[in-house]
């Protein structure tokens, strides 16, 4: 008789492109989300929590292939094996596409303009890499139904406030603003307007987007016949002649020392284009509105090099960049780069309603911001563990539960040790692993005398590491206090180390 095959044990590992977050990582993110939400709320935005799952049709950006929508999203079909398969569903890849669906569905019940913020995880079925995960947090704020670029100016000011609220110093960041309409005007002046030039415009947009990586010479090659990279691979270019290419290159090099000079240069580049002139006017108005609110070029600047997937946006675009240098994993010095961005997308809701609905918004990369604060040494890595009430006598567990209840009622994070209390040393090791600041000890002798021992674990660790024998004796880290002074002594120690 053959033995039944054993069911193999599952591997205890996270799926590729995902990761787990523990303790202080979760706490730091929650604190940052709370601070950003407070700024959004202060600006008059209301919270919205929509479904993490949308129909692929509603998401719109990624379309099904022959078998399933798997280009960029995690998708599945309801009742796929039945005679009447259901809708294709997908995990949301951002928080903007769901907003468009929510607004179109509930527009009769929502105030106009509708100002909302949303925070939560999004999922992208893309190749993971260093620091690039398939699930990450976004933190968005959008205004739907406001055609004036005053809404864009407000978003830029709010973005600057958010960065400073979470701990990014003024001078360590800049919010850069551009406008899709200006680039449309540049395209028109360069002879790239019209449906018959769509392919060339696409190549030009992708070339501009690679400026940071390829530099001006690499972009110039892609505007012309094409470019061969170091591996020998050839990328076909847009085929622009020298005059056309110079117009596009002039746009990328239009930033001047002041915003007024940059606007003047852009006006020269789009001369003769109505849409281009409108875009320049909008940039000028945004700068004026921001200046009136006290947001000068030390925080927000006009910068034509901002592209942010210009094919998606219809007007102003903006990006927050951290300007300080960090060391990467290979020890190389590099600029930290972008942590947030957004822009105006007046066509997104139109997919549902058939009518153009103006909208603008921003998305903050929370994980990127946390990494930035970590790089600046501004994240407290010390664990904020609970006070641990140790167990010296299992028969007196009710007494220990009374102590921990008193600590909690006093607003102090605390727990009773719930492991095997036989080895007291293991209880202190547990407290150390939890990052506990204090251990409470009450054995039979202490109970008879009406006292408790309060062990300052933080001071004890410092003394064990650095102190001489004399210092150890002069600075005890364990105190005996009357039982009714438990709360006062614990709070005194916590205040000392706060």
Protein Blocks (a to p, Z undefined) as FASTA:
>chain_A
ZZddddddddddddehiacdehjlmmmmmmmmmmmmmmmmmnopacddddfbdcfklnom
accdfkbccehpacddehklbmbdcddddddfbfklmmmmmmmmmmmmpccddddddddd
ddddddddehiafbdcddddddehiabfklmmmmmmmmmmmmmmnopaghiaccddddfk
lmmmmmmmnopgcjklmmmmmmmmmmmmmmmmnommlmmmmmmnoccdfkopacddehia
fklmmmmmmmmmmpcfbfklmmmmmmmmmgoiaklmmmmmmmmmmmmmmmmnopafklbc
cdfkbnnlmllpcbdcdddddfbdcddfkopacdebjabdcdddfklmmmmnopacdddd
ddddfklmmmmmmmnopacfbdcdddddddfbfklmmmmmmmmmmmmmnopacdddfbdf
kbmmlmmmmmmmnopabdcdddfklmmnopacdddfklmmmmmmmmcfklmmmmccbdcd
dfklmmmmmmmmmmmmZZ
